[in-house]
């Protein structure tokens, strides 16, 4: 049986890996220059939730005030006036008095999703049809808005960008890059290119009219994650969730291994809760599977198992390294070692997601059962 299954799995997994790397490289390749703002560009609102202050938040939030786009409304949302993030936003607003920006304080606890509850109060203040929701740790290039609007197509319901890990200062940060970039972003772009896009909550561009037709911003509370809800909401409307080319960066700074594990464990649980059948196949995306298959078919190839595994590993991780170089993402020997560490973590992350139905987000303990009961009519 293994004589038949192992070669087939090796061929399929390697083929899918190479194909996904090529598709992602085409979409994410670095390109010089920026998109100018055309005359008559539509008014746009950017809404950014803030909670606590991370290493690069002063920089990433500051990029919001340096965008090369006219007729822009900025709204920042924070739960508490005493939050350091609120103080940071007020300082940035004072430093840029010429930019139309406001900070809204308070939480509307209607969904049980703390991030979405923080955002709900912004909806009555949004004065434009185009609205972007962007996390506080997303770095916005000066043509951020232009790139999003240019990628919008007929039939798009939400346009997103997965986070790209940047500026890691330690090995744990390199592991997070290995998860975010050549693994998660690679599969997301390959899937999107083939017409099976999924929303990603770091950046989400909507038309207000579409969300209003679905019940307003609160409609994104029907799932434990607002991006999963966005995917399902727009699909029910006959629209698509799509990704913008050249995704935007998330500076990481110092990281701890526990911090990386907790974040990836939370995301794995969310994916299992919202798309369980798709999540079940994730275990097949690890490089451990083709390495094991290569060892099993080594005799048929006329080489030793070690040689077969080395050749397979070189192709597998070489594709990831080449993708990172083409896209301009962090790369090098440290990131190659981080990719191996990621592979060793993936089976444990996949397994724990099936047995744990709760997670912590910025001090909030959240369970799937509570979210379902709060979001039910």
N, C-alpha and C positions, 0 to 999 in steps of 0.2 A: 504493500500500500504506500509506504513512504517513498518507494522508488518512483511512483507516479506523482504523488502529491508534492513532494519537496521541489522537484524541478519546476513544476507549474507555479507554485507559490513564489519561488525565486524569480522566475521570469516575469510574473505579473507585478510583484512588488517593485522590482528594479525598473520595469517599464513605467509604472505609475510614478515612481519617484523622479525619474529623469524627465518624464513628460510634465509633471507638476513644476519642476524646477525651471524648465524652458518657458512654460506659460507665465509663471511668476516673474521671470527675468524680463520678458517682453513688456509686461505691465509696469514693473517697478524700476526699470533701468533709469539710472541717473541721466538727466538731460540739462544742458546749460540754459540759462536765461529764465525769465519769468513771464507770466501772462499779463499783458497790460490791461488796465480797466477801460472798457469801451464806453464811449458816450451813451448816455441813456441807460446805463446799467441799473437793474432794479434795486430797490431798497431791500436791505437784509438786516435781520436781527440775529445776534449771537448771544446765546444764553449759556453761562458757565456756572455750574454748581461748585461751591468751595466748602471745604471742611478740613480744618487743620492745615498745617503748612509743612510741605516736604522740601527737600533740599533745593529743587530747582523751581519752586512755585513762583517766586518773585520774578524769575526770568520768563517762564512760560506764560504766566498771566500778563506780564508786561508786553509780550509780543502781540496781545490783543489790541493794545493801544497804538501799535506801530503798523497796522495793516494799511496797505495801499489801496483803499477802497472808499469811495465817497458814500454819503447817505447810509451810514451804518449805525445801527442802534445796538448798544451793549448793555446786557443785563447780567448782573452777578447775583447769585442766590446763596444765602447762608442761613443756617438754623438759628444761630445765636449771635447777638451783638458782641459778646465777649470772646468769640472764637478768634484766634490769631489771624485766621484767613480773612475775616471781616476787616481787621485793622490793616492788613496788607492791601486789600482792595481799595480801602479809603485812601491810603497813601498813594497808590497808583492813580486814582482819580484826581487827587489834588495835584499830582505831577503832570497831568494831561488835561487841563481844564477845557481845552478846545474839543475834546472827544465827548460825544453824547453817551454818557454811561450812568447807570444807577445801580445801587446795591439794595436788594430786598432781603429783609430779615424775617425769619419765622419758618415753621414747617406746617404743612397741611397734611395731617396723618390719615390719608384716605386709602392708601394702597398697601401699606406695610413695607414698601420698598423705600428705605430712607433717602436714597438719592433722588428717586422720582418725587417723593413727598416734598423734598427741598425745592424741586423744580416747579411744582404745580402752581405756586404763587406767581410765577412769571407770566402765565398764559394770558391773564387779562391785560398785561402791560405790553405784550407783543403787538407792535403797530404795523407789521409788514406781513406779506404773504409768505416770503421766504424766511425760514428760521433754521438756525444751526444750533444744535446742542453739542457742546464740546467740554470734555473733562478739563479740570484745572491743570493737569500735568501734560497736556498736549502742546507742543511747540508749533506756533502758527507762522509759516513763512509769510512774507509781505503779500504774496499773491494767493493766499489761502482761500479767500472767498472766490476769486476768479477761477481757480482750479476746480472748485466744487461745482460752480455754476456751469462751467464749460463741459463737465462730465455728465450733466443731467441729460437724459434722453427721453423721448416719448415712451411712456409706459413705466418710467421710474416712479417708485413710491417713496423710497428713502435711499439716500446716497451716503455711504459711510467710508471710513478708512480705518483699518486695523492699526494699533500702535506699533511703531518700530522702535525697539530698544536702542538707545544711543548713549554715549558717554559713560559706559560702565567703568568703575575705578577699581574693582576687585573681581575675584573669580566668581563670586555669587552673582554679581552683575552680568558677567559674561554668560553664566547659565541662564539668566533671565533673557538675555539677548537670544540665546540658542532656542528658547521656547518661543519668543515673540516673533522672531524674524524668519529664519530659514525653515522653521517648522510650521507654526500657526499661520503666519502671513502667506507662506508658500501655498498651503492647502486652501486657504481662503481665496486667494487670487486664481488658483487653478479651477476651483469650483465655480467662482463667479464668471470666469471666462467661458465655461461650458454652460452657463445659464442657470446655475443653482446658487445664486448669491444669498448670503445671510447678513443681516445687519450687525454692526459692531458699534458698541455704545460710546467709544472714545470720541468719535465725530459722527454726527447724524444730521443730514440736511433734509428737511421736509418742506412741502408747501402747506401752509396753515389750513388751506381749504380741504386738503386731504385728511388731515388729522381731525378737523372739525366734523367732517362727514363720518368719521369713525367713532365720534363721541368725545373728541377733544384729547388733550394731553393725558388725561386720566386713563384713557384706553390702553396706554402702555403699561398699566398696572395689572393687566390680566395674567401676566406671567411673573415668575420670581425675578426675571431680568428684563429690563426695559427694551434691550435690543432684540431679545427673543420675541417679545411681544410685538415689537415693530415689524419684524419679519412676517409674523403670522397675520397682523392687521393689514399690511399692504397686500399680501397675497390674497386675502379674502376680498379685497377690492379689485382684484384683477391686475395689480401692479407688481413691480419687482423691487427687491432689495438689491442694490448694486454697490460696487466699490469704485472709488476714484483711483486713477493711476497715480503712481508715485505717492504712496501713503506718507503720513506726517509722523514726525519723530517724537519720542517721549524720552527726555533725558533721565537717566537712572541715578547716577551718583553712587554713593556707597549702599551696598545691600548686604543683608545677612542671609545665610542659607535657610534659616527658619522663615524669614520673611518671604523668600522666593517660593518655598514649599507651600506656605499658607495661601499665597495668592493663586498659585497654580491649582492647589486643592480646591479652593473656592470656585474657580472658573470651571474645573472639571465637574464639580457637583452641579453647578448651574447648567452646564451643557447636558448632563445626564437627566436633570429634572425637566428640561424644556424640549430636548430632542433625543429621547432615550434610544430609539432605534439607530439613529446616526451615531450617537456616542458609542454604542456597542461595537461599532466597526473601528473605533479609534485604536484599539489594541493592535490592529493589523498595520498601523502606520509607523510603528517603531522600527528602527534599523536592526533590532535584535532578531526579528523574524527572518530577514534575508541572510543574516550572518549564520543563523542556525541551519537554514536550508543549504547554504553554501557548504557547510561542513558535511552535511549529509550526502551531497552529490559530488563531493571531491573525488571519490574513486572513479566515477563515471567521466569526470573531466581529466583524469590522469594526473592529478596533483594531490598534494597532501592537504588535509583539512585546514591547516594553518595558512597555507598559500591561498586556498580558495577563499577563506575568510578575509585575508588581507586584501585580495583583489576586489572582493565585494565591498569591503569597507572603504577602500580608496575611491571606488566609483560613487558610493552612496554619499560619503561626506565631502568628496571632491565636488559633487554637484551643488551641495549646500554652500561650500566655500566660494565657488564660482558665482552663484547667485548673489551672495553677499558682496562680492567685488563689483559685479555689474551694477547692482543697485546702490552701491556706495555705503553699505551698512558696515558696522564693525566686523572685522575679520582678522585672521592670523592664527598662530599656533594656540594661543590661549582659548580662542573661540572654538577651535577644533576639539580641544580637551573638554570644553564646556558642553559641546554637542554630545560627547560620549557620556558625560555625567547626566545630561538630560535623558538620554536613552535608558539609563539605569533607573531613573526616577519614574519614567512613564508607566510601567506596569503597576507600581505601587499607587500612583495617582489615579489610575483607571480603576483599580480595585476598591480603594477607599470611597470613591464617588458612589459606588453602588450601595454602600452600607451606612452612609452618613447623610442625613437630610437637613442639616443645619450648617451655618457658616457665620463667621464674624466679619463685619465690614465697618471699619473705622469706629470700633467700640460698640457697634450695634450687633447683638446676637439675633440672628434671623433663622427661622425654620420654615421649610416649605409648607407645612401644614397651616401655620399662622398666616402666611401670605395668601394661600388659597382661600381661607375663610374670610380674610379682610377684603379680598378683591371680588368675592362672590356677591351678586346682587341680593 
